[in-house]
């Protein structure tokens, strides 16, 4: 099995009612549970809005901004046999109906000397 990172990008859903937020969280938890039961889910975390952007010249600025359409909201590390399977795991990603996207990236195998 190979490791892949799923990077979740999309609009921020500010101003949702508590009921709608709970409904969306239920969909996410069901999706995570499905991935765990199929032994595909390794790790993942949502990201808080905001942060810092550091350039190669060590310039630090505020950002990314939550107004952006491509805000990274979180990530998962999953197992899949290949890229096709990793992409197919995203078929029922719960936030597609809100215009979000998932970037699928294979994790490079690196041997770390002891």
C-alpha positions in Angstrom: 0.0 0.0 0.0 1.1 3.5 -0.8 0.5 6.6 1.3 -1.4 9.6 0.0 -2.3 13.0 1.4 -5.7 14.4 0.7 -5.7 18.2 1.0 -9.1 19.7 1.4 -9.6 23.1 -0.2 -12.7 25.3 -0.5 -14.8 28.1 0.7 -15.2 28.7 4.5 -18.8 28.1 5.7 -19.1 31.0 8.0 -22.5 31.9 9.4 -23.9 28.4 9.3 -26.6 27.6 11.8 -25.5 25.2 14.6 -27.9 22.6 13.2 -26.3 22.8 9.7 -22.8 22.7 11.2 -23.8 19.6 13.2 -25.3 18.0 10.0 -22.1 18.6 8.1 -19.9 17.3 11.0 -22.1 14.1 11.0 -21.3 13.6 7.3 -17.6 14.1 7.9 -17.5 11.7 10.9 -19.4 9.0 8.8 -16.9 9.4 6.0 -13.9 9.1 8.4 -15.5 6.1 10.0 -15.9 4.4 6.6 -12.3 5.0 5.8 -11.2 3.6 9.2 -13.3 0.5 8.8 -11.7 -0.1 5.4 -8.2 0.4 6.9 -7.5 3.4 4.7 -7.4 6.2 7.2 -4.1 6.9 8.9 -4.3 10.5 10.2 -6.0 13.8 9.6 -6.8 17.1 11.1 -8.8 20.2 10.3 -6.9 23.5 10.2 -7.9 26.7 11.9 -8.5 29.7 9.7 -5.6 32.2 9.2 -1.9 31.5 9.8 1.4 32.9 8.6 3.1 32.8 5.2 6.9 32.6 5.3 8.9 33.3 2.1 12.4 32.1 1.3 13.7 35.6 2.3 12.2 35.0 5.8 9.5 37.5 5.2 6.5 36.6 7.4 3.0 37.9 6.6 -0.5 37.1 7.7 -2.5 34.7 5.7 -3.9 32.6 4.2 -7.1 34.6 4.3 -10.5 32.9 4.8 -12.0 35.0 2.0 -10.0 33.0 -0.5 -11.7 30.4 -2.6 -8.9 27.9 -2.2 -8.4 28.0 1.6 -6.9 24.7 2.8 -9.2 23.5 5.5 -7.5 20.3 6.5 -5.8 17.1 5.4 -5.9 13.3 5.7 -3.2 10.7 5.3 -4.6 7.6 3.7 -3.5 4.3 2.4 -4.3 3.1 -1.2 -2.9 0.7 -3.6 -2.4 3.4 -6.3 -3.4 6.8 -7.5 -6.6 5.5 -9.0 -7.7 4.0 -5.7 -6.7 7.2 -3.8 -8.8 9.3 -6.2 -11.8 6.9 -5.9 -11.7 7.2 -2.1 -12.7 10.8 -2.7 -15.9 9.9 -4.6 -18.2 10.5 -1.7 -16.2 13.3 0.0 -18.9 15.2 2.0 -18.0 18.7 1.0 -18.1 18.4 -2.8 -21.7 19.8 -2.8 -20.2 23.1 -1.3 -17.8 23.6 -4.2 -14.8 22.2 -2.3 -11.9 20.3 -3.9 -9.6 17.6 -2.8 -5.9 17.6 -3.9 -4.6 14.0 -3.9 -0.8 13.8 -3.5 1.3 10.7 -3.2 3.8 10.7 -0.3 7.3 10.0 -1.3 9.0 7.1 0.4 12.2 8.3 2.1 14.7 6.1 3.9 16.0 7.9 6.9 19.4 6.7 8.1 19.6 5.4 11.6 
